Amino acid sequence: MSDYQQKDNTGILFKNDYKKSDSHPDYKGKCMVNGKEMEFAAWIKQGQKGKFMSFSFSEPFVPKAQEGFDPNTGTGSDPMPGDDQQIPF
């Protein structure tokens, strides 16, 4: 396991091997902005003066069933809404 820690206001991009359409980013990665981890994506585009990169920043993806739930501690919102946590036997 790596001991790497993201430094504030830096990021890293990797080639997106899963790109299937022009709307998918050419590169994807993570960055730290003012102490908050963010995801970002880049598209290589062609303009009147040549090639350039366009960027998009977003909150890290959290599946709906896991919002507010910390799998490391087992605390937070119930990861399975509607489950009354009763054992049927």
KERO-537192 format. One record per residue (C-alpha): residue in three letters; x, y, z; residue number from 1. Coordinates in Angstrom, 3 decimals, always signed. Each point is the difference from the previous one (the first is absolute). Example, Ala and Ser with C-alpha at 12.3 -4.5 7.8 and 13.67 -1.06 7.14 Angstrom:
% residues 2
('ALA',(+12.300,-4.500,+7.800),1)
('SER',(+1.370,+3.440,-0.660),2)
END
This chain:
% residues 89
('MET',(+0.000,+0.000,+0.000),1)
('SER',(+1.289,+3.464,-0.867),2)
('ASP',(+0.773,+2.682,+2.570),3)
('TYR',(-0.634,+2.714,-2.602),4)
('GLN',(-1.952,+3.021,+1.222),5)
('GLN',(-1.488,+2.472,-2.447),6)
('LYS',(+1.418,+3.486,+0.550),7)
('ASP',(-2.425,+2.904,+0.154),8)
('ASN',(-0.809,+1.696,-3.326),9)
('THR',(+1.550,-2.790,-2.078),10)
('GLY',(-1.412,-2.850,-2.038),11)
('ILE',(+0.768,-2.870,-2.320),12)
('LEU',(-1.638,-1.155,-3.250),13)
('PHE',(-0.002,-3.405,-1.679),14)
('LYS',(-1.042,-0.950,-3.536),15)
('ASN',(-3.637,-1.151,-0.002),16)
('ASP',(+0.133,-3.531,-1.434),17)
('TYR',(-3.811,-0.260,+0.274),18)
('LYS',(-0.829,+2.875,-2.387),19)
('LYS',(-2.782,-1.109,-2.340),20)
('SER',(-1.333,+3.324,-1.349),21)
('ASP',(+1.131,+3.598,-0.515),22)
('SER',(-1.868,+1.062,+3.131),23)
('HIS',(+2.192,-2.261,+2.168),24)
('PRO',(+3.196,+1.662,+1.236),25)
('ASP',(+3.371,-0.814,-1.578),26)
('TYR',(+1.622,+0.116,+3.454),27)
('LYS',(-1.328,-0.475,+3.542),28)
('GLY',(+1.554,+0.483,+3.404),29)
('LYS',(-0.162,+1.379,+3.513),30)
('CYS',(+1.218,+3.213,+1.533),31)
('MET',(+0.050,+1.798,+3.337),32)
('VAL',(-1.446,+3.522,-0.070),33)
('ASN',(+0.183,+2.066,+3.198),34)
('GLY',(+0.192,-3.206,+2.060),35)
('LYS',(-2.950,-1.700,-1.725),36)
('GLU',(+0.373,-3.049,-2.234),37)
('MET',(-1.595,+0.502,-3.417),38)
('GLU',(-0.248,-1.973,-3.221),39)
('PHE',(+0.897,+1.639,-3.270),40)
('ALA',(-0.088,-0.841,-3.673),41)
('ALA',(+1.629,+1.387,-3.127),42)
('TRP',(-0.957,+0.011,-3.661),43)
('ILE',(+2.440,+0.698,-2.843),44)
('LYS',(-1.710,+2.356,-2.444),45)
('GLN',(+0.882,+1.719,-3.257),46)
('GLY',(-0.438,+3.764,-0.199),47)
('GLN',(+0.780,+2.710,-2.551),48)
('LYS',(+3.504,+0.415,+1.464),49)
('GLY',(+0.716,-3.719,+0.419),50)
('LYS',(-0.520,-2.661,+2.631),51)
('PHE',(-0.955,+0.811,+3.586),52)
('MET',(-1.316,-1.759,+3.098),53)
('SER',(-3.360,+0.603,+1.638),54)
('PHE',(-0.426,-0.936,+3.699),55)
('SER',(-2.901,-0.936,+2.250),56)
('PHE',(+0.096,-0.259,+3.815),57)
('SER',(-2.579,-1.894,+2.081),58)
('GLU',(-0.679,-1.445,+3.432),59)
('PRO',(+1.214,-3.617,+0.382),60)
('PHE',(-2.642,-2.537,-1.063),61)
('VAL',(-1.836,-1.681,+2.882),62)
('PRO',(-2.536,-2.733,-0.842),63)
('LYS',(-3.501,+0.890,+1.288),64)
('ALA',(-0.168,-3.019,+2.321),65)
('GLN',(+3.203,+1.092,+1.738),66)
('GLU',(-0.521,+3.745,+0.512),67)
('GLY',(+0.844,+0.832,+3.576),68)
('PHE',(+1.093,-3.568,+0.738),69)
('ASP',(+3.625,-0.695,+0.979),70)
('PRO',(+0.815,-3.632,-0.857),71)
('ASN',(+3.175,+0.187,+2.101),72)
('THR',(-1.865,+0.713,+3.226),73)
('GLY',(-3.484,-1.261,-0.894),74)
('THR',(-1.470,+3.307,+1.144),75)
('GLY',(-2.219,+2.529,-1.715),76)
('SER',(-3.171,-0.400,-2.002),77)
('ASP',(-1.388,-3.485,-0.497),78)
('PRO',(+1.676,-1.311,-3.198),79)
('MET',(-3.161,-1.947,-0.873),80)
('PRO',(-3.008,+2.320,+0.302),81)
('GLY',(-3.232,-1.753,+0.924),82)
('ASP',(+1.775,-2.766,+1.870),83)
('ASP',(-1.272,+0.022,+3.585),84)
('GLN',(+3.102,-1.956,+1.069),85)
('GLN',(-2.071,-2.839,+1.469),86)
('ILE',(+1.339,-3.505,-0.356),87)
('PRO',(-2.773,-2.268,-1.402),88)
('PHE',(+0.767,-2.949,+2.325),89)
END
